[in-house]
Amino acid sequence: MLRIRGTVGDLPVDLTLELDDGDWARLGAQLQAAPVASAPAAAPAQHNPDLWENAQALLRKAGQLNGLELLDQLEGLAGDASAGKRLLVRLRHSAKVKVASGGDTPLYSWVGD
């Protein structure tokens, strides 16, 4: 049995797969036979302390924003979608931010300071 838990976007996932001995053997054979392609080395993320401070200030000033609104504003602040998403993840894990379920999108609230 293999259990996979986590999220896909904002949706929770809890998946259980039941495999018999034959399934495990075929899976193991496929993993040994398949060459692993190495991914090109990603450029290290540039950490911009001013951008992080501005992202925190944005949420602090708003008090509370839903995830879509916050992401939209962070993308504008950062200049591109991927940098905006990185800021959103960083805010999600910040001790100064509370994330609560808000229906279709989470609600981000500033609790720091």
Secondary structure in CASP SS format (residue, H / E / C, confidence):
PFRMAT SS
TARGET T0000
AUTHOR 0000-0000-0000
METHOD secondary structure of the structure
MODEL  1
M C 1.00
L E 1.00
R E 1.00
I E 1.00
R E 1.00
G E 1.00
T E 1.00
V E 1.00
G C 1.00
D C 1.00
L E 1.00
P E 1.00
V E 1.00
D E 1.00
L E 1.00
T E 1.00
L E 1.00
E C 1.00
L C 1.00
D C 1.00
D H 1.00
G H 1.00
D H 1.00
W H 1.00
A H 1.00
R H 1.00
L H 1.00
G H 1.00
A H 1.00
Q H 1.00
L H 1.00
Q H 1.00
A H 1.00
A C 1.00
P C 1.00
V C 1.00
A C 1.00
S C 1.00
A C 1.00
P C 1.00
A C 1.00
A C 1.00
A C 1.00
P C 1.00
A C 1.00
Q C 1.00
H C 1.00
N C 1.00
P H 1.00
D H 1.00
L H 1.00
W H 1.00
E H 1.00
N H 1.00
A H 1.00
Q H 1.00
A H 1.00
L H 1.00
L H 1.00
R H 1.00
K H 1.00
A H 1.00
G C 1.00
Q E 1.00
L E 1.00
N E 1.00
G H 1.00
L H 1.00
E H 1.00
L H 1.00
L H 1.00
D H 1.00
Q H 1.00
L H 1.00
E H 1.00
G H 1.00
L H 1.00
A H 1.00
G C 1.00
D C 1.00
A H 1.00
S H 1.00
A H 1.00
G H 1.00
K H 1.00
R H 1.00
L H 1.00
L H 1.00
V H 1.00
R H 1.00
L H 1.00
R H 1.00
H C 1.00
S C 1.00
A C 1.00
K C 1.00
V E 1.00
K E 1.00
V E 1.00
A E 1.00
S C 1.00
G C 1.00
G C 1.00
D C 1.00
T C 1.00
P C 1.00
L E 1.00
Y E 1.00
S E 1.00
W E 1.00
V C 1.00
G C 1.00
D C 1.00
END
